[in-house]
Amino acid sequence: MSREVDLDITGMTCASCSARIEKKLTRLDGVSAEVNLPLNSAHVIVESELSDDDLMTAVERAGYGATVRTASASGPEIVDYDPRHLRPRFIGSLILAVPIVAVSMVMSWHFPGWQWIVAILALPVVTWGAWPFHSAAFKAARGRSTTMDTLVSVGIIVASVYSYITLGRAVVDGYGWQIPGEYHVWFEAAAAITVFLLIGRLTEDRAKTRATAALKELLSLGAKSASVLRDSDPTAAEPRADSAAEPRSDSASDTRVEVQVPIDELTVGDVFVVRPGEKIATDGEVVAGHSAIDEAMLTGESVPVEVGLGDTVTGATINASGVLEVRATRVGSDTTLAAMADLVSRAQTGKPAVQRLADRISAVFVPIVFAISILTLLAWGLLTGDWALGLHAALTVLIIACPCALGLATPTALAVSSGRGSQLGILVSGPEALESTRSVDTVVLDKTGTLTTGVMTLLETQLREGDFAILARLESQSEHPVARAIVDARVATMSEAVGPAGSTEGSTARSTSATIDRSGIEGFDTIPGGGLQARIDGAEVLAGRPDLLRERGIDVSFPAAAVPTGATIVALAIDSRFRGLTFVADEIKTGAAEAITELHSLGINTVLLTGDNAQAAEVVAGSLAITEIRADVRPEGKIAVVNELQSRGQAVAMVGDGVNDAAALAGADLGIAMGSGTDAAMAASDITMVRSDPRQIPQAIRLSRKTLSLIKGNLFWAFAYNTAAVPVAAFGLLSPMIAGAAMAFSSVFVVLNSLRLLRFR
């Protein structure tokens, strides 16, 4: 019998850490594990008799800490990651490194005894400043492996120890305070490596917090308290002041009062009240009242859903109109919102572990360098008998292999790419996102908010001007998106009639309703099922779905060809006589067609994924030349679609903007969020489009691929430099000064190569 265990992990710093822990856990009998680096956690499936202590012991043997996560009543627990411990190290190291490098590199500043001053300044940099690299290298050594941190740590230690030995040798030789130039020290190299790589680590750590932010944003969408109905009791908590004013639907209503209860104390079976504009506290069933529910956070669609007695509602959605009484059916970690947060967490955990390219190179390169260094020492000592010269050559091998250029290859390219991307409105999270763009061959696009504006607008009306004016007066009493579209269109028509002075461009129903004549409106009511009714200037006015009017005995007939494909229909009747139809729809964004065309030119397939109906999806897909459509898809279905495409061997990029897209964004090989969307979507994504322009989607993919190509070029030349220079150093043909110049050149080359990204168009 299998069981699932979630572990909180401490001490992870890079992808190789998570891979090492995963390897240790999966080596246990009957254990499979997935380690989540951003969330510092591991999801373990145990199909044997192993205990939780056995799992924690395995993690501890790998050099890390582990505790078993206990279930939380309020949903998935979030372990905060705080990268601030690196900032003081970086700032302190930078302040000390500037004079170290300046004095060391400028010959005219070599005052008597400058080496001793540099040695004193470098000591805290190479110890305290570089401690994260030394610590990670030690953990890797305990796990019998090597990483980029091993290369960095060894390089810093060797350069520093060699320099201090050189100063000590000068004192032994009697030079004292004034040290000749041939006694070269390497403090500037060690300090520069430390500072540059701390910048890279800080950049990575900021990216690591994004997954935690995604879960926080999801969970923050929920209500904080609920107005629960309790039997009247003199000892009960103080009821709401306005509770008595609300009608009740059952005979016991006079004996019940509303009590504000924290959401964590809500239990299954509790009945709570939801007023217009309030969030629904938890998943439940409507036991009284009717209303329209804004489910945009769940489905991404802008049109509210009508609910009444017996209908189910979802926690964190918003009550748009009437008062509801809801019986809680699921609370805490069982709710839809908690399940969505768990989907995001699982999707991120399920991503294949991606090690940085430099880590993959160093895993092979570091042992080889160590072997060459030892062989150099032995060869010189045994063949020539000059062990001192052998030690000099062996140390030179390690120094020339010091990973300055390797360490700069990724951070400098990312820094330039991030700056250029920011200018273009494209924010890339880190190297993992760049690697994902390389293989992407399918882009899945959410409809509402991504390819369409998400705002309902008037397509056309068959009503005469007077009838349309009456319809707008009726709709001005509602906050429904369809109503706002009709009111805005009427205001715009009136503005054109009165000229520029009466312009109302950019207005909304809230701000323009005063322009509409709202006098003479009596008995306004919202009809469950999608309609409005009122008495306007003495006439009975009814508007809504054609079927609603037919249910009221009104003859509504029109040719199907008269309806624009994918439009929402609003039928109008005055005094029980059908007057005509009005059509509203969601507009396609400017540039959407151009974006799809460019994606196709890049050899990328496109899939339209939406919670909307198939007819509306076909309209959008047809106008944009998207051939594959997935419609009527719920949030949990979106991640299922992404997983299905991935199971076919496709590398999938997901583009979305809503909370309902968060799990799919996290589970895709590449997540792209529109900047106008929710914070949860942006936090779960790898790339964010600040301007929400669909044309930025292919642009982001091109920039990412260009950056990745440049990083690979940087790594190749840095690796080629080391490969070529190490044998020369082993044969004793390099002096420390020449080795220093070669190291500096390789670093300068990497930086200049990265700056080419500034010309990206």
Secondary structure as the mmCIF struct_conf table of DSSP 4:
data_model
#
loop_
_struct_conf.conf_type_id
_struct_conf.id
_struct_conf.beg_label_comp_id
_struct_conf.beg_label_asym_id
_struct_conf.beg_label_seq_id
_struct_conf.end_label_comp_id
_struct_conf.end_label_asym_id
_struct_conf.end_label_seq_id
STRN STRN1 ARG A 3 THR A 10
BEND BEND1 GLY A 11 GLY A 11
BEND BEND2 CYS A 14 CYS A 14
HELX_RH_AL_P HELX_RH_AL_P1 ALA A 15 THR A 26
TURN_TY1_P TURN_TY1_P1 ARG A 27 ARG A 27
BEND BEND3 LEU A 28 LEU A 28
TURN_TY1_P TURN_TY1_P2 ASP A 29 GLY A 30
STRN STRN2 VAL A 31 ASN A 36
TURN_TY1_P TURN_TY1_P3 LEU A 37 ASN A 40
STRN STRN3 SER A 41 VAL A 46
BEND BEND4 SER A 48 GLU A 49
HELX_RH_AL_P HELX_RH_AL_P2 ASP A 52 ARG A 61
TURN_TY1_P TURN_TY1_P4 ALA A 62 GLY A 63
STRN STRN4 GLY A 65 VAL A 68
HELX_LH_PP_P HELX_LH_PP_P1 ARG A 69 ALA A 71
TURN_TY1_P TURN_TY1_P5 ALA A 73 SER A 74
BEND BEND5 GLY A 75 PRO A 76
HELX_RH_3T_P HELX_RH_3T_P1 PRO A 83 HIS A 85
HELX_RH_AL_P HELX_RH_AL_P3 LEU A 86 MET A 105
HELX_RH_3T_P HELX_RH_3T_P2 MET A 107 TRP A 109
TURN_TY1_P TURN_TY1_P6 PRO A 112 GLY A 113
HELX_RH_AL_P HELX_RH_AL_P4 TRP A 114 PRO A 124
HELX_RH_PI_P HELX_RH_PI_P1 VAL A 125 GLY A 129
TURN_TY1_P TURN_TY1_P7 ALA A 130 ALA A 130
HELX_RH_AL_P HELX_RH_AL_P5 TRP A 131 ARG A 142
TURN_TY1_P TURN_TY1_P8 GLY A 143 ARG A 144
HELX_RH_AL_P HELX_RH_AL_P6 MET A 148 VAL A 172
TURN_TY1_P TURN_TY1_P9 ASP A 173 GLY A 174
TURN_TY1_P TURN_TY1_P10 GLY A 176 TRP A 177
BEND BEND6 GLN A 178 GLN A 178
TURN_TY1_P TURN_TY1_P11 GLY A 181 GLU A 182
BEND BEND7 TYR A 183 TYR A 183
HELX_RH_AL_P HELX_RH_AL_P7 PHE A 187 SER A 220
TURN_TY1_P TURN_TY1_P12 LEU A 221 LEU A 221
BEND BEND8 GLY A 222 GLY A 222
BEND BEND9 LYS A 224 LYS A 224
STRN STRN5 SER A 225 ASP A 231
TURN_TY1_P TURN_TY1_P13 PRO A 234 THR A 235
BEND BEND10 ALA A 236 ALA A 236
HELX_LH_PP_P HELX_LH_PP_P2 ALA A 237 ARG A 240
TURN_TY1_P TURN_TY1_P14 ALA A 241 ASP A 242
HELX_RH_3T_P HELX_RH_3T_P3 SER A 243 ALA A 245
BEND BEND11 GLU A 246 GLU A 246
BEND BEND12 SER A 249 ASP A 250
HELX_RH_3T_P HELX_RH_3T_P4 SER A 251 THR A 255
STRN STRN6 ARG A 256 PRO A 262
HELX_RH_3T_P HELX_RH_3T_P5 ILE A 263 GLU A 265
TURN_TY1_P TURN_TY1_P15 VAL A 268 GLY A 269
STRN STRN7 VAL A 271 VAL A 274
TURN_TY1_P TURN_TY1_P16 PRO A 276 GLY A 277
HELX_LH_PP_P HELX_LH_PP_P3 GLU A 278 GLU A 278
STRN STRN8 LYS A 279 LYS A 279
HELX_LH_PP_P HELX_LH_PP_P4 ILE A 280 ILE A 280
BEND BEND13 THR A 282 THR A 282
STRN STRN9 ASP A 283 ALA A 288
STRN STRN10 SER A 291 ASP A 294
HELX_RH_AL_P HELX_RH_AL_P8 ALA A 296 THR A 299
BEND BEND14 SER A 302 VAL A 303
STRN STRN11 VAL A 305 VAL A 307
TURN_TY1_P TURN_TY1_P17 LEU A 309 GLY A 310
STRN STRN12 THR A 312 VAL A 313
TURN_TY1_P TURN_TY1_P18 GLY A 315 ALA A 316
STRN STRN13 ILE A 318 ASN A 319
BEND BEND15 SER A 321 GLY A 322
STRN STRN14 LEU A 324 ARG A 330
HELX_RH_3T_P HELX_RH_3T_P6 GLY A 332 ASP A 334
BEND BEND16 THR A 335 THR A 335
HELX_RH_AL_P HELX_RH_AL_P9 THR A 336 THR A 349
TURN_TY1_P TURN_TY1_P19 GLY A 350 GLY A 350
BEND BEND17 LYS A 351 LYS A 351
HELX_LH_PP_P HELX_LH_PP_P5 PRO A 352 ALA A 353
HELX_RH_AL_P HELX_RH_AL_P10 LEU A 357 THR A 384
BEND BEND18 GLY A 385 GLY A 385
HELX_RH_AL_P HELX_RH_AL_P11 TRP A 387 ILE A 400
TURN_TY1_P TURN_TY1_P20 ALA A 401 ALA A 401
HELX_RH_AL_P HELX_RH_AL_P12 CYS A 404 LEU A 424
TURN_TY1_P TURN_TY1_P21 GLY A 425 GLY A 425
STRN STRN15 ILE A 426 VAL A 428
HELX_RH_AL_P HELX_RH_AL_P13 PRO A 431 SER A 439
STRN STRN16 THR A 442 ASP A 446
TURN_TY1_P TURN_TY1_P22 LYS A 447 LYS A 447
STRN STRN17 THR A 448 THR A 448
TURN_TY1_P TURN_TY1_P23 GLY A 449 LEU A 451
STRN STRN18 THR A 452 THR A 461
BEND BEND19 LEU A 463 LEU A 463
HELX_RH_AL_P HELX_RH_AL_P14 GLU A 465 GLU A 475
TURN_TY1_P TURN_TY1_P24 SER A 476 GLN A 477
HELX_RH_AL_P HELX_RH_AL_P15 PRO A 481 VAL A 498
HELX_RH_3T_P HELX_RH_3T_P7 PRO A 500 GLY A 502
TURN_TY1_P TURN_TY1_P25 GLU A 505 GLY A 506
HELX_RH_AL_P HELX_RH_AL_P16 ALA A 509 THR A 512
TURN_TY1_P TURN_TY1_P26 SER A 513 THR A 515
BEND BEND20 ILE A 516 ILE A 516
TURN_TY1_P TURN_TY1_P27 SER A 519 GLY A 520
STRN STRN19 ILE A 521 ILE A 527
TURN_TY1_P TURN_TY1_P28 PRO A 528 GLY A 530
STRN STRN20 GLY A 531 ILE A 536
TURN_TY1_P TURN_TY1_P29 ASP A 537 GLY A 538
STRN STRN21 ALA A 539 GLY A 544
HELX_RH_AL_P HELX_RH_AL_P17 PRO A 546 GLU A 551
TURN_TY1_P TURN_TY1_P30 ARG A 552 GLY A 553
HELX_RH_3T_P HELX_RH_3T_P8 ALA A 560 ALA A 562
BEND BEND21 VAL A 563 VAL A 563
HELX_LH_PP_P HELX_LH_PP_P6 PRO A 564 PRO A 564
TURN_TY1_P TURN_TY1_P31 THR A 565 GLY A 566
HELX_LH_PP_P HELX_LH_PP_P7 ALA A 567 ALA A 567
STRN STRN22 THR A 568 ILE A 574
TURN_TY1_P TURN_TY1_P32 ASP A 575 SER A 576
STRN STRN23 ARG A 577 ILE A 588
HELX_LH_PP_P HELX_LH_PP_P8 LYS A 589 LYS A 589
TURN_TY1_P TURN_TY1_P33 THR A 590 GLY A 591
HELX_RH_AL_P HELX_RH_AL_P18 ALA A 592 SER A 601
TURN_TY1_P TURN_TY1_P34 LEU A 602 GLY A 603
STRN STRN24 ASN A 605 LEU A 609
BEND BEND22 GLY A 611 ASP A 612
HELX_RH_AL_P HELX_RH_AL_P19 ALA A 614 LEU A 624
TURN_TY1_P TURN_TY1_P35 ALA A 625 ALA A 625
STRN STRN25 GLU A 628 ARG A 630
BEND BEND23 ASP A 632 ASP A 632
HELX_RH_AL_P HELX_RH_AL_P20 PRO A 635 SER A 647
TURN_TY1_P TURN_TY1_P36 ARG A 648 GLY A 649
STRN STRN26 VAL A 652 GLY A 656
BEND BEND24 GLY A 658 GLY A 658
HELX_RH_3T_P HELX_RH_3T_P9 VAL A 659 ASP A 661
HELX_RH_AL_P HELX_RH_AL_P21 ALA A 662 GLY A 667
BEND BEND25 ALA A 668 ASP A 669
STRN STRN27 LEU A 670 MET A 674
TURN_TY1_P TURN_TY1_P37 GLY A 675 SER A 676
BEND BEND26 GLY A 677 GLY A 677
HELX_RH_AL_P HELX_RH_AL_P22 ASP A 679 ALA A 684
BEND BEND27 ASP A 686 ASP A 686
STRN STRN28 ILE A 687 MET A 689
TURN_TY1_P TURN_TY1_P38 VAL A 690 ARG A 691
TURN_TY1_P TURN_TY1_P39 PRO A 694 ARG A 695
HELX_RH_AL_P HELX_RH_AL_P23 GLN A 696 ALA A 730
TURN_TY1_P TURN_TY1_P40 PHE A 731 GLY A 732
HELX_RH_AL_P HELX_RH_AL_P24 PRO A 736 SER A 754
HELX_RH_3T_P HELX_RH_3T_P10 LEU A 755 ARG A 759
#
